[in-house]
């Protein structure tokens, strides 16, 4: 898991450097937007590790599925927030449009989250239930 986190943080350097070169920004100007995107990946991976641990301990499939869906929705909302923050911090979005953009991105993020949870709930429930059944068969033998 450590290497996945380190890889994600390193991978986020590539678009940050490209944006820095294209927009001619300094390292200080790019630090905030880079951290906005780079921090959410390791946090998400830690949550995934916690969900896997919960699953290995024999959690009920329905609450576990709901937790997975909420985790995905939270990751999407965080990505929307990081995009909005980066746009404002890099002066792509003007100061007068900042509040409207945050409202629109919040509404878009919540809408996307409300679409993701029902859309993937059945698929994730099927996967989690299959893993639980496999684990139960393993324990029975």
QUILINGI-V404360 format. One record per helix or strand of 2 or more residues. SS is the DSSP state (h for helix, s for strand). FROM is the first residue (numbers start at 1). TO is the last residue. Records with the same first field share a line. If there is no record, write none. Layout:
SS=FROM-TO  FROM-TO
This chain:
h=2-23  27-56  61-89  95-140
